[in-house]
Amino acid sequence: MNVTFQPPPSVVTAGEPGPPTLLREVALDWFERNDGPPVIGFRFDSPQGLAREVDWHHHARAQLIYVERGLLTTRTSHGTWSLAPGSAGWMPPREPHTVSLDGPMRGWGMALAAPACTDLPSDPCVLGLSKLAQAVAERICEWPLDYALSEDREHILNVMRDEIRTAPRQRMHLPMPRDRRLLKIASQLLAEPSDERSLAEWAHWAGLSPRSLTRHFRDETTLSFAQWRQQARLAEALRQLSEGRGVADIAHALGFSSASAFVTVFRRHFGLPPGRYLARVGHGLEPGLDPARGLASPAASG
């Protein structure tokens, strides 16, 4: 739909009644109905982030959200995903999740009716969309809400669905353990990513042996404890970078030995240094950037 949604201050300011949201109620209504057009496209533009996280909720339709500016973080039962500029997040129908936005937010999105998603990803993920997919999405966002599904538009929709189905997944996922003791550790590290306690100290704090912590953490997250902790720090680094904080300040706040050490780790995981990574606004993947590298890529963790 060729409307840019700019939420009024009440939806982005702490202390206001009702849950915070990015889109107006008329837009949110589309997410809860599977009747009508099979896909509804829209653009959004928020001058500031949300003051607090949108609590657990779900929608009848699937969502595809592409970030041009800002940082969107969502939690699901599968773990935590971060959408930096140039990334697209896929959320299947009726998947419980939370949403938080850091800084001004701009991009586009789609709400796809559940019957149109039968052969699309069944789990939440971050996708690297091609330039073709982005061009098709821009076209869909121009359609009015009451459009008729002509043969031409059905063809465009099928191209978009093909692009979603075949898009490479970006490893922007921080998997969460299920065991309550491991979850206690993980939650504390997310709250304080710079906490430098050793594995043995964390194990003692949670009532585990170091060996059990090591074994079960890898079994439940596919990552070693050290890898997971580093991924958590990088997720927080993305958030702080989106707020405009300097590399040196972030490195110090997150416990890296130096700014250069932080840049080295960041480049190893994301394929680009911090400045170039966040400069990928609205242009898809840069040449040479491996979409399989990211927050939860053990091969990129060193």
Residue pairs with C-beta under 8 A, 6 or more apart in sequence:
1 40
1 41
1 42
1 141
1 142
1 143
1 144
1 145
2 43
2 141
2 142
2 143
2 144
3 42
3 43
4 43
4 44
4 45
5 22
5 23
5 24
5 27
5 42
5 43
5 44
5 45
6 44
6 45
6 46
6 47
7 21
7 22
7 23
7 24
7 46
10 16
11 20
11 21
11 22
11 50
12 20
12 46
12 47
12 48
12 49
12 50
12 51
13 51
14 51
14 52
15 51
19 54
19 55
20 50
20 51
20 52
20 53
20 54
21 28
21 50
21 54
22 44
22 46
22 50
22 99
22 101
22 105
23 42
23 44
27 42
30 36
30 40
30 61
30 111
30 145
31 59
31 60
31 61
31 63
31 111
32 59
32 60
32 61
33 60
33 61
34 60
34 61
34 113
34 114
34 115
35 113
36 113
37 113
37 143
37 145
37 147
37 149
38 112
38 113
38 115
38 116
38 149
38 157
39 110
39 111
39 112
39 113
39 116
39 140
39 157
39 160
40 110
40 111
40 145
41 108
41 109
41 110
41 137
41 140
41 141
41 142
41 143
42 108
42 109
42 110
42 111
42 141
43 107
43 108
43 109
43 141
44 105
44 106
44 107
44 108
44 109
45 105
45 106
46 70
46 101
46 104
46 105
46 106
47 104
48 103
48 104
49 70
49 100
49 101
49 102
49 103
49 104
49 105
50 99
50 100
50 101
52 100
53 98
53 99
53 100
54 98
54 99
54 100
55 98
56 96
56 97
56 98
57 96
57 97
57 98
58 94
58 95
58 96
58 97
59 91
59 93
59 94
59 111
60 93
60 94
60 114
61 93
61 111
61 112
61 113
61 114
62 90
62 91
62 92
62 93
62 111
62 112
62 114
62 116
62 117
62 120
63 89
63 90
63 91
63 109
63 110
63 111
63 112
64 88
64 89
64 90
64 91
64 109
64 110
64 112
64 127
64 137
64 164
65 72
65 83
65 88
65 89
65 91
65 107
65 108
65 109
66 87
66 88
66 107
66 108
66 109
66 129
66 134
66 137
67 83
67 84
67 85
67 86
67 87
67 88
67 89
67 105
67 106
67 107
68 85
68 86
68 106
68 107
68 108
68 281
68 282
69 85
69 103
69 104
69 105
69 106
69 107
69 281
70 85
70 101
70 102
70 103
70 104
70 105
70 106
70 107
70 242
71 82
71 83
71 84
71 85
71 101
71 102
71 103
71 238
71 239
71 241
71 242
72 82
72 83
72 89
72 99
72 100
72 101
72 105
73 80
73 81
73 82
73 83
73 99
73 100
73 101
73 102
73 235
73 239
74 80
74 81
74 83
74 89
74 91
74 97
74 98
74 99
74 100
74 124
75 81
75 97
75 98
76 91
76 95
76 96
76 97
76 124
77 96
78 123
78 124
78 173
78 175
78 176
79 173
79 174
79 175
79 176
79 296
80 173
80 174
80 176
80 190
80 235
81 89
81 124
81 125
81 126
81 172
81 173
81 174
82 126
82 172
82 174
82 235
82 238
82 239
82 295
83 89
83 126
83 172
84 172
84 238
84 242
84 277
84 278
85 278
85 279
85 280
85 281
85 282
86 280
86 281
86 282
86 283
86 284
86 285
87 126
87 127
87 128
87 170
87 172
88 126
88 127
88 128
88 129
88 167
89 124
89 125
89 126
89 127
90 120
90 121
90 124
90 125
90 126
90 127
90 164
91 97
91 124
92 117
92 120
92 121
92 122
92 123
92 124
93 114
93 117
94 114
95 123
95 124
97 124
102 239
102 242
102 243
103 242
103 243
103 244
108 137
108 138
108 141
110 137
110 140
110 160
112 120
116 157
116 161
119 161
119 165
120 161
120 164
120 165
121 164
121 165
125 169
125 173
126 169
126 170
126 171
126 172
126 173
126 294
127 164
127 167
127 168
127 169
127 170
128 167
128 168
128 169
128 170
128 284
128 285
128 291
129 137
129 163
129 167
129 284
130 163
130 167
130 284
131 284
132 159
132 163
133 160
133 163
133 164
133 167
134 282
134 284
136 156
136 159
136 160
136 163
137 160
139 156
140 156
140 157
140 160
143 153
147 153
149 157
168 291
168 292
169 291
169 292
170 291
170 292
170 294
171 292
171 293
171 294
171 295
171 296
171 297
171 300
172 294
172 295
172 296
173 294
173 295
173 296
174 228
174 231
174 232
174 235
174 295
174 296
175 220
175 221
175 222
175 223
175 228
175 296
176 183
176 186
176 221
177 183
177 185
177 186
177 216
177 217
177 220
177 221
178 220
179 216
179 220
181 206
181 207
181 208
182 206
182 208
182 213
182 216
182 217
182 220
184 206
185 202
185 205
185 206
185 213
186 228
186 232
188 195
189 195
189 228
189 229
189 232
190 232
190 235
190 236
193 229
193 232
193 233
193 235
193 236
193 254
193 255
194 233
194 253
194 254
194 255
195 255
196 255
197 205
199 210
199 213
199 214
199 225
199 226
200 210
202 213
202 225
203 209
203 210
203 212
203 213
206 213
208 216
213 225
214 224
214 225
217 223
217 224
217 225
217 228
218 224
218 225
221 228
222 296
222 298
223 231
223 296
223 298
223 301
224 298
227 298
227 301
230 265
230 301
231 269
231 295
231 296
231 301
233 254
233 255
233 256
234 265
234 266
234 269
234 270
234 295
235 295
236 254
237 250
237 254
237 262
237 266
237 274
240 249
240 250
240 253
241 247
241 250
241 274
241 278
242 278
247 259
247 262
247 263
247 274
247 275
248 259
250 262
251 258
251 259
251 261
251 262
251 263
254 262
256 262
256 265
263 273
263 274
265 302
266 273
266 274
266 277
267 273
268 300
268 301
268 302
269 293
269 294
269 295
269 297
269 300
269 301
270 277
270 289
270 293
270 294
271 277
271 288
271 289
271 290
271 293
272 280
272 286
272 289
276 286
280 286
280 289
285 291
293 299
293 300
294 300
